[in-house]
Amino acid sequence: MSTAQSRRTFLATAAAGAGLLACSRRLPAQRRPNVILLLADDLGYADLGCQGCRDIATPAIDALATGGVRCTDGHSNHPVCAPTRAALLSGQYQHRFGFEHNPGPAEQADAAFGLPREVPLLPERLKAAGYATGMVGKWHVGFREGLRPHERGFDSYFGFLGGARSYYPDNPKADPLVRNGEPVTAEREYLTDAFAREAVSFIETHRREPFFLYVAFNAVHGPLEAARAYEARCAGITDPKRRTYAAMLTALDDAVGRIVGSLDRHGLRQDTLVLFMSDNGGPTPQTTSRNDPLRGFKGQVYEGGIRVPYLLNWPGRLPAGQVYGAPVAGFDLHATALAAAGVSVAPGQAIDGVSLLPFVSGSPTAVPHEQLCWRAGTQHAVRQGDWKLLQLPGGPPELYNLATDLGEQTNLAAREPARLAALQAAYTAWDQQMAAPRWKRHDGRGQGGLGQRFKQLDQDGDGRLTRDEVRQQELFDRADADHDGVVTQREARAWRAADPDDE
């Protein structure tokens, strides 16, 4: 979609969303709706009960689906963490401003890393419209002064700035917790519980005014760490790795329930649009997350890396139990939030996201997007209708009809040369509108290959890495798949395949 088309589409859908709001609101206070954006981390497409999961109970998140809209063709804008968040917060393809890769650890991140100040963010737009704005959780889109949450439109922030950290707050090697730029030293709760507490506190503080709350959980991202109470609730799962993962997901579901419950207690449920998605597909080999029936996992542009749980809930405004099947993406939640709040973008600030309110509220003949594109370094994909072209590093082009082959098993590139050429041309046209990446990772991964990096770390040359040989302890824990205290080359290769562009 061109910039001009994007601008026209956004304005039209924003007007439609505002019309929906005006028609449905006849209350004396005429309060503008609250918006809560819940972002899970590394949650697989099939990890929720409403998405087909049978061994882990997720009643609170499932209730958002049964009481609202579940988008079965919802996507993140990138197969890994930080770029997805950049698209969500900006409402644009993050490639427009060169945000294509994760940064690596904060101390080694490129000086250019971060959301540019000149790109308006969702909290900045809503704050300018009179909303109280708060964020809880994982930031991962800027480390330097001027690029942190409390400097990018959030009135309050509690969380951590990096890509992953221990769930145990007293872990001295974990990414520090901060509150509005200041270190937090007295935290004692399991981190998912602490994030729920902070989110509920924000709601209680701002319940009498319109608010925007962004809760970016680090659950269920590694490291696999769960509180004993949650482990006990998942005792029936025999695989210890899956049991810990289930406990982490149970904590996430409880946190969502606490947040929604706070809305109920204060009579805010019908005044609040709740949006939920995952930042990318699940890294199955690393955590046991599941993307069934999709192919692939986090880090790949197969559907398993980019198709995610995607829910909208607004009692009385959006239909309950609706299943919506057209392709949508993360940046559409940005546009949807603005439309619900009656906020339009300033001239010259067109966004690529489209408000979903008119699409999921009735039976429109149009779809939000005629085309969606993904670019992640040396791999890319383009989607038009049911057809998807993808290109992986060093491989041939792959063409799939997702209507008949959701698992991307039958490559139709050779049988459909004309369609292949048309999609390749469409991707090239889109790619030419995007900026080059502004940084690469700077933590040694990809510098001379995994084998060379392994040898550099393997100080005693025994073909195994110990904790003493790996400075980044959380990465060691995630790579140590069998939890035996050492990382073999096989484990390192499996971790890299599952997590090729993490923190």
C-alpha positions, 0 to 999 in steps of 0.5 A: 500500500502506498503512503497516499493510500495508507493516509486515505485509508487511515482517515476513512477508517478513523472516521468510521471508528469515530462514527461507531463510537458516537453512535454507540455512546449515549451516556451523559458523561461522554467519556472517551474510551480507555485503551489497554494494549496487552503484548505477550512475548514469544507466545505461540499461535497455538498456546491459548485455549481459544487457539486450540491449546489443550494442556495449558488453561488460559481462561482469562485470555480466552474470555477476551476472545469469547467476549470479543473478536479473534483474528485468525490471520493476525500477524506481527510486523516482524519475526522477532521482538524489537522491530515488531514493537517499533511497528506497533508503537509507530503505526508504520512499517518499521523499515521506513525508519531503518528499525530492522534488527534487534540491538543485542545487549544494551551495553553492546548496542549500536549508537543508532539503535532506538525509535527516532525522536521524529517518529511520533509514537502512540502514547505521544499521540494519545497524551497530546489528546488528553489521555493519561498514559502508562507503560509496564514491562519490556521496552526494547526500543531504545536505551539512551537518554531521550529514547526511554519510555518516560521520555517518549510519551508515557507519564509513568513507566515500570519495567526493564529496557532490554530484550529479556531478563530473569523473572526473579527480581533479586537476580543481580545479573538481570537487566535492572528494573526501572521506574521513570528512569530511576533504578528499582531496588526493592522489588520482591515479586515474581516479575509477571505478578509485579507487572500485573500489580503495576498495571492494576495500580495505574488503572486505579489511579487514573480510573476517572479519566481516559487512559492508555495503558501498554502492558508489554509482558516478558512472559513467556520469553525465556529464561524458563523460570516460574514461581512455585505456586504456578508450577504446582498448578501445572503439576500434571504436565510430565515434561519438566520444560513444558511444565515450567513453560505452562506455569509461566503462561498460567502466570501471564493469564492470571495477570491478564485476569487481574487487569480485566478484573480491575476494569470490572471493579471500577465499572470501566469494562464497557468504556475500555478497548482491550487489545491483545497480541504476541510480538512474534511466533513461538520459539518452539525448540527453546521453550516448547511454545507451539505454533500448530498448525503453522510451519516454522517459529520465531525468527522466520518469515514462515507463518509460524514466525509471524502469525500470532494470537490477535484479539480485540475486546470492547463489550457493547461496541464490538461483537462477542464471539466474532472470528475475523479471517482477513490478514491484519498486522500489529500496526493496525492496533495502533490505528485502531486505538487512535480511531477508538479515541477519536484521534487523527494523525497530523498532516504529513504523518501518515501511518501504514496501520488501518483501524479495524473497528469498521471491519470487525463490527459488520460485514464489509466487502473490503479488507484492511490490506491488499498487501502485507510485507515482511523484511528481516535481513536476508529473508523476506515475504509478501502476502496478497490475499491467500498467496504468499511469497517468501525468500529465505537466505540462500534458498529458492523462492517459495510460493504458497496458497495459504487457503489450501496449504496453511502449513506451507508444505507445497511450494507452488513457485514452479507451477505458478510462474506468472503469480510468482513474478507478480509477487516478486515485483510487488515486494521489490516495489515495496522494498524500494520505499523502505530505508536501509537498516540503521544498525546490526547486532554487535554482540558477536553473533553473526560475526564469523559464524556461530562456530567461530564464536563458540570456539572463542568462548570455549576457553578450555577447548573441550567442546562445551561451554560452562557458565564461567565461559559465557558472560551472558548468563541468561543466554546460557540458560536459554541455550542449555536445553537439557539444563545439565550446566553445559552448552554443547555445539548441538544445543548452541545450533538449536538455540540459534535456529530458534532464536536467530535475532533475539535481544 
